[in-house]
Amino acid sequence: MTVYAAPLREMRFVLHDVFGVADKLTALPGYGDATADVMDAVLDECAKLCEGVLFPINQTGDAEGCTFKDGKVTTPKGFKEAYKQYAEGGWCGLTADPEYGGQGLPEALDCLVAEMIGSANLSLGLYPGLTQGTILALGALGTPEQKTYYLPKLISGEWQGTMCLTESHSGSDLGLLRSKAVPNGDGSYSVTGTKIFISAGEHDMTANHVHLVLARLPDAPEGVRGISMFVVPKFFDDGKQNAVACGSIEHKMGMKASVTCVMNFDGAKGWLVGQPHKGLAGMFVMMNKERLFVGGQGISQSEVAYQSAVAYAKDRIQGRAATGPAHPDKAADPIIVHPDIRSRLLLARSIVEAERALTVWTHMNADISHKSSDAAACQHAEDMVGLMTPIVKAAGTGFGSEITNSLLQVLGGHGYIREHGMEQLVRDVRITEIYEGTNTIQALDLVGRKLGIEGGRLFTGWLREVEATLKKLDGRNDLAEFTGPLKDAVEKLKSVTTWMVEASKTDPNARAAAANDYLRFFALTAFAWMWVLMIEAALAKKNDDADFANAKLNVGRYFMQRVLPQIGGLDAVIRAGSKPLMAMAEGAF
Ligand SMILES: Cc1cc2nc3c(=O)[nH]c(=O)nc-3n(C[C@H](O)[C@H](O)[C@H](O)COP(=O)(O)OP(=O)(O)OC[C@H]3O[C@@H](n4cnc5c(N)ncnc54)[C@H](O)[C@@H]3O)c2cc1C
């Protein structure tokens, strides 16, 4: 069996000791209540829900899956009740506007709540995860009437929100989508089209569904500039059903308790959200939130895999330590004595802790960008969120796959069989690399769009922050083994970025050829920054908790000495350019 105890100590360390989130945010309008005590109480409550209610139905939910009959979806046993508890706890509206029933707490807290919920039950957590994105999009772009009508029920979790973008011929390239919306003359539209792969499109846990649908108006220009967004409820307020129905559900590799639907809109009545033809930009309000959320899903699975692999590695006895028996009283030593097992565990832990810190930092910037009255601070914070969104998404999920897979190996053959639950983690996490824009699309966003904004304003803004850390810690000999590698990585990142930008002036494939490796390089450098900040914070509190600080030093050292050097290889791969990829003729494949 997998095991999971919410990593509250780690979460508090990042929130309070590393970033002082409460100190920074309580000064902002609307966040006065977000004190450290309130945040701790929220985390404690969430841990109880996750450990006591959501985690116990994770494996059974996977085994049973969702079923589809006569247009209706039934979620696995226990899901309806667990979701009810989740909704009644107010978790869906944790960050939502108090005017509509939300609690108005910061995203920096919510991302940790989402991580816990994902760890406990990735499938169940996706349902409200989508609702939260819908709340954000309608909150930002909806009319006052739309907000008053939809937001309270979404925030309370009584209604489910969905995002309906994908069509069979239109996935990464949304410019190809064909669904149509024709004005009815009364302010509403008739929406027609078939959407595929719609998460939570239909199920039995909520009383209504609120679909945000991308479609084209009759006069729409071609491509992404001709897409509008519509809100399409399943049921109207008189209880009548709209012309939208689930045609079938997908049979998937993982996340079997999260339903994925084909949704047929057959002249369904909907209302425009935001401006005509600006629907994709509108949907990005939701998608940016979801991309960060999905990055957290990757972390969540790595965390459970780590905890489960540690428990196994301490218990399973096979072979002897190379230095002689570590437990002579036993027939063999626990496998945690073996370097390979330790390496797998330390890789996971060094990445997860850095990712968690980076995620909190990014969400804290989102909070600042939403609430600060200082225009320059807002812009900088927004830039940081924009730059880090593809990195948090793609690195969190890419490493999520690598780590769960690597930790399955710790259990040997027992990892491969269902009973232990490790194979579920590998299957479940795999989709996170694909949905919300594949990880390649994230990497292209980073190298193509984010680096290009105003001659690299986002990148230089981020470098200023990292260099400020290095300047502050200059002369701290006790930190040199961490700051030295960070400094080196930053210089290498600057150099390879310049190389890529130059190469792309003569080679149209240069950026795309480098994209995935460049994103990983960037992520590892950002993680190195997080490790420096974490080590600094841990040493500052060493007298309070020496074991905690020593563990941080050990894991941080592992990262600097055995993970960060990967950037050397990535540097060489990036500089090889696009030729090795593009030289072979299509027919030769
Ligand atoms: C379980 C599940 C849940 C989902 N939930 C939702 C949902 O709720 N709502 C929704 O709208 N959609 C949803 N999706 C759809 C998901 O977002 C898409 O599958 C994803 O965006 C990729 O689109 P595609 O599958 O058509 O792949 P394609 O776009 O066909 O891509 C195929 C491959 O080509 C690569 N590729 C494509 N374009 C480029 C390019 N320009 N440069 C380099 N490489 C490229 C991709 O990275 C990928 O590796 C879900 C999918 C699944 C499987």
The ligand as a Tripos MOL2 file, in Angstrom:
@<TRIPOS>MOLECULE
LIG
   53    58     1     0     0
SMALL
NO_CHARGES

@<TRIPOS>ATOM
      1 C1         -7.4030   12.6730  -19.5540 C.3       1 LIG1
      2 C2         -7.4800   13.9410  -20.3540 C.ar      1 LIG1
      3 C3         -8.1420   15.0390  -19.8340 C.ar      1 LIG1
      4 C4         -8.2550   16.2040  -20.5830 C.ar      1 LIG1
      5 N1         -9.0070   17.2560  -20.1190 N.ar      1 LIG1
      6 C5         -9.3030   18.2830  -20.9550 C.ar      1 LIG1
      7 C6        -10.2850   19.2560  -20.5980 C.ar      1 LIG1
      8 O1        -10.8440   19.2500  -19.5050 O.2       1 LIG1
      9 N2        -10.5930   20.2210  -21.5150 N.ar      1 LIG1
     10 C7        -10.0200   20.2870  -22.7360 C.ar      1 LIG1
     11 O2        -10.3510   21.1540  -23.5220 O.2       1 LIG1
     12 N3         -9.0680   19.3710  -23.1080 N.ar      1 LIG1
     13 C8         -8.7100   18.3850  -22.2510 C.ar      1 LIG1
     14 N4         -7.7790   17.4370  -22.6220 N.ar      1 LIG1
     15 C9         -7.1160   17.5710  -23.9010 C.3       1 LIG1
     16 C10        -5.6320   17.9160  -23.7650 C.3       1 LIG1
     17 O3         -5.4870   19.2360  -23.3240 O.3       1 LIG1
     18 C11        -4.9750   17.6420  -25.1330 C.3       1 LIG1
     19 O4         -4.9080   16.2340  -25.2700 O.3       1 LIG1
     20 C12        -3.6050   18.2580  -25.2510 C.3       1 LIG1
     21 O5         -3.7010   19.6630  -25.2720 O.3       1 LIG1
     22 C13        -2.8740   17.7960  -26.5030 C.3       1 LIG1
     23 O6         -3.6810   17.8230  -27.6370 O.3       1 LIG1
     24 P1         -3.7840   16.5210  -28.5690 P.3       1 LIG1
     25 O7         -4.0990   15.3630  -27.6820 O.co2     1 LIG1
     26 O8         -4.7240   16.8020  -29.6720 O.co2     1 LIG1
     27 O9         -2.3280   16.3230  -29.1260 O.3       1 LIG1
     28 P2         -1.7100   17.0620  -30.3860 P.3       1 LIG1
     29 O10        -1.9280   18.5200  -30.2960 O.co2     1 LIG1
     30 O11        -2.1280   16.3710  -31.6210 O.co2     1 LIG1
     31 O12        -0.1590   16.7920  -30.1460 O.3       1 LIG1
     32 C14         0.4810   15.5460  -30.4620 C.3       1 LIG1
     33 C15         1.9780   15.7010  -30.1930 C.3       1 LIG1
     34 O13         2.5130   16.7210  -31.0460 O.3       1 LIG1
     35 C16         3.1630   17.7170  -30.2720 C.3       1 LIG1
     36 N5          2.9520   19.0220  -30.9010 N.ar      1 LIG1
     37 C17         1.7740   19.5800  -31.2750 C.ar      1 LIG1
     38 N6          1.9850   20.7910  -31.7880 N.ar      1 LIG1
     39 C18         3.3070   21.0250  -31.7370 C.ar      1 LIG1
     40 C19         4.1430   22.1160  -32.0980 C.ar      1 LIG1
     41 N7          3.6600   23.2250  -32.6120 N.pl3     1 LIG1
     42 N8          5.4760   21.9970  -31.8970 N.ar      1 LIG1
     43 C20         5.9940   20.8790  -31.3330 C.ar      1 LIG1
     44 N9          5.2520   19.8210  -30.9680 N.ar      1 LIG1
     45 C21         3.9280   19.8890  -31.1660 C.ar      1 LIG1
     46 C22         2.5520   17.6370  -28.8910 C.3       1 LIG1
     47 O14         3.4350   18.1340  -27.8990 O.3       1 LIG1
     48 C23         2.2820   16.1500  -28.7660 C.3       1 LIG1
     49 O15         3.4410   15.4920  -28.3180 O.3       1 LIG1
     50 C24        -7.6300   16.2850  -21.8570 C.ar      1 LIG1
     51 C25        -6.9230   15.1800  -22.3670 C.ar      1 LIG1
     52 C26        -6.8730   14.0140  -21.6370 C.ar      1 LIG1
     53 C27        -6.1630   12.8260  -22.2600 C.3       1 LIG1
@<TRIPOS>BOND
     1     1     2 1
     2     2     3 ar
     3     2    52 ar
     4     3     4 ar
     5     4     5 ar
     6     4    50 ar
     7     5     6 ar
     8     6     7 ar
     9     6    13 1
    10     7     8 2
    11     7     9 ar
    12     9    10 ar
    13    10    11 2
    14    10    12 ar
    15    12    13 ar
    16    13    14 ar
    17    14    15 1
    18    14    50 ar
    19    15    16 1
    20    16    17 1
    21    16    18 1
    22    18    19 1
    23    18    20 1
    24    20    21 1
    25    20    22 1
    26    22    23 1
    27    23    24 1
    28    24    25 2
    29    24    26 1
    30    24    27 1
    31    27    28 1
    32    28    29 2
    33    28    30 1
    34    28    31 1
    35    31    32 1
    36    32    33 1
    37    33    34 1
    38    33    48 1
    39    34    35 1
    40    35    36 1
    41    35    46 1
    42    36    37 ar
    43    36    45 ar
    44    37    38 ar
    45    38    39 ar
    46    39    40 ar
    47    39    45 ar
    48    40    41 1
    49    40    42 ar
    50    42    43 ar
    51    43    44 ar
    52    44    45 ar
    53    46    47 1
    54    46    48 1
    55    48    49 1
    56    50    51 ar
    57    51    52 ar
    58    52    53 1
@<TRIPOS>SUBSTRUCTURE
     1 LIG1         1 GROUP 0 **** ****
